């Protein structure tokens, strides 16, 4: 049986995998292999999206016990890599990937109040709470644009994990 933490991560992965812009999300890839894949890619632009457990933010013990004994807030880390020849096309492909992550975790306005995404009711809230960390790298002869996007997941669990 999966922990509530794993269920929250799987719900986030499913939301990202539903995007038509993003490739299939990889859980905890080995990064040396990721850069090898990017350097030998055949299409003009290669994209890889990685999802990793981030650091716990807060654990709150709730009154009572049972399936909702703890409210957990944990970061999930989404890393995007887009590789290709340096060009406006590379920048556009990268921007489309980052935008697709934001689109997969939409907040909605209800009666004038912004309500966070619940990933289909699997979490209490999923929110991107800080701007992405952007960077560049090199994979072989290709430029690689990178983004690290932290998604804060809030969910309930019978245990503190």
C-alpha positions as CSV (number, residue, x, y, z in Angstrom):
1,X,0.0,0.0,0.0
2,X,1.3,3.4,-1.0
3,X,1.9,6.1,1.6
4,X,-0.1,9.3,1.4
5,X,3.1,11.0,0.3
6,X,3.5,8.7,-2.6
7,X,-0.2,9.1,-3.5
8,X,0.3,12.9,-3.6
9,X,3.4,12.5,-5.8
10,X,1.6,10.1,-8.2
11,X,-1.4,12.6,-8.5
12,X,1.1,15.3,-9.4
13,X,2.8,13.0,-11.9
14,X,-0.6,12.2,-13.5
15,X,-1.5,15.9,-13.8
16,X,1.8,16.5,-15.6
17,X,1.6,13.4,-17.8
18,X,-1.9,14.6,-19.0
19,X,-0.2,17.6,-20.7
20,X,0.1,17.3,-24.4
21,X,3.2,19.6,-24.3
22,X,5.3,17.7,-21.8
23,X,7.0,14.3,-22.3
24,X,6.3,11.5,-19.9
25,X,7.5,12.5,-16.5
26,X,10.4,10.5,-15.0
27,X,10.6,9.9,-11.3
28,X,14.0,10.4,-9.7
29,X,16.2,9.8,-12.9
30,X,19.9,9.4,-12.7
31,X,21.1,12.8,-14.0
32,X,24.3,11.6,-15.9
33,X,21.9,9.5,-18.0
34,X,19.6,12.4,-18.5
35,X,22.4,14.5,-20.0
36,X,23.5,11.6,-22.2
37,X,20.0,11.4,-23.6
38,X,19.8,15.1,-24.2
39,X,23.2,15.2,-26.0
40,X,22.3,12.4,-28.5
41,X,18.7,13.4,-29.2
42,X,17.6,13.3,-32.8
43,X,14.7,15.7,-32.8
44,X,15.6,19.4,-33.0
45,X,14.6,19.9,-29.3
46,X,14.6,17.2,-26.6
47,X,12.6,17.6,-23.4
48,X,12.9,15.7,-20.2
49,X,10.8,16.3,-17.1
50,X,11.9,14.9,-13.8
51,X,9.8,14.7,-10.6
52,X,11.5,14.2,-7.2
53,X,10.6,14.4,-3.6
54,X,11.5,17.7,-2.1
55,X,12.0,18.7,1.5
56,X,9.1,18.6,4.1
57,X,7.9,22.0,4.9
58,X,5.5,21.4,7.8
59,X,3.9,18.5,9.7
60,X,0.9,19.3,11.9
61,X,-0.6,16.8,14.3
62,X,-4.4,17.1,14.1
63,X,-6.8,16.2,16.9
64,X,-7.9,12.6,17.0
65,X,-6.3,9.9,14.9
66,X,-7.2,7.8,11.9
67,X,-6.6,8.6,8.3
68,X,-6.4,12.4,8.9
69,X,-4.1,12.4,12.0
70,X,-1.5,14.6,10.3
71,X,-1.6,17.5,7.8
72,X,1.6,17.4,5.8
73,X,3.1,20.1,3.6
74,X,5.9,18.9,1.4
75,X,7.7,20.3,-1.6
76,X,7.8,18.3,-4.8
77,X,10.5,19.3,-7.3
78,X,9.9,19.3,-11.0
79,X,12.9,19.8,-13.2
80,X,12.6,20.6,-16.9
81,X,15.4,20.1,-19.4
82,X,15.1,21.3,-23.0
83,X,18.1,20.7,-25.3
84,X,18.8,21.8,-28.9
85,X,20.7,24.2,-31.0
86,X,20.8,27.7,-29.6
87,X,17.9,29.6,-31.2
88,X,14.5,31.2,-30.7
89,X,13.0,27.7,-31.2
90,X,14.9,26.4,-28.2
91,X,13.7,29.3,-26.1
92,X,10.1,28.8,-27.3
93,X,10.2,25.1,-26.6
94,X,11.5,25.8,-23.1
95,X,8.9,28.4,-22.4
96,X,6.1,26.0,-23.6
97,X,7.4,23.4,-21.2
98,X,7.5,25.7,-18.2
99,X,4.0,27.1,-19.1
100,X,2.7,23.5,-19.4
101,X,3.8,22.8,-15.8
102,X,1.9,25.9,-14.6
103,X,-1.1,24.9,-16.6
104,X,-1.1,21.4,-15.1
105,X,-1.5,22.8,-11.6
106,X,-4.2,25.5,-12.1
107,X,-5.7,27.5,-9.2
108,X,-9.3,28.5,-9.8
109,X,-11.3,31.4,-8.7
110,X,-14.5,30.6,-6.8
111,X,-16.7,33.5,-5.7
112,X,-13.8,35.9,-6.1
113,X,-11.4,33.7,-4.0
114,X,-8.4,32.0,-5.5
115,X,-8.6,28.3,-4.6
116,X,-5.5,26.0,-5.1
117,X,-5.5,23.0,-7.3
118,X,-6.4,19.7,-5.5
119,X,-5.1,17.3,-8.2
120,X,-8.6,15.8,-8.6
121,X,-9.2,15.7,-4.9
122,X,-6.0,13.7,-4.1
123,X,-4.5,16.5,-2.1
124,X,-5.8,19.5,0.0
125,X,-3.7,21.8,-2.2
126,X,-1.0,21.8,-4.8
127,X,0.6,25.2,-5.4
128,X,3.6,26.7,-7.1
129,X,4.6,29.1,-4.4
130,X,7.8,30.6,-5.7
131,X,9.2,31.5,-9.1
132,X,11.1,28.8,-11.0
133,X,14.9,28.6,-10.8
134,X,16.2,28.9,-14.3
135,X,19.6,27.9,-15.7
136,X,21.6,26.8,-18.7
137,X,24.0,23.9,-19.2
138,X,25.7,22.0,-22.1
139,X,25.0,18.5,-23.2
140,X,27.5,17.6,-25.9
141,X,27.1,20.1,-28.7
142,X,23.6,21.2,-27.5
143,X,22.5,24.0,-25.3
144,X,20.3,22.9,-22.4
145,X,17.8,25.3,-20.7
146,X,16.7,24.1,-17.2
147,X,14.0,25.0,-14.8
148,X,13.4,23.8,-11.2
149,X,9.8,24.4,-10.1
150,X,8.9,23.6,-6.6
151,X,5.3,22.6,-6.0
152,X,4.0,22.7,-2.4
153,X,1.7,19.7,-1.7
154,X,-0.6,19.8,1.3
155,X,-2.3,16.5,2.1
156,X,-3.6,14.4,5.1
157,X,-2.1,11.2,6.4
158,X,-2.4,8.7,9.2
159,X,1.3,9.1,9.9
160,X,3.9,11.8,9.8
161,X,5.2,10.8,6.3
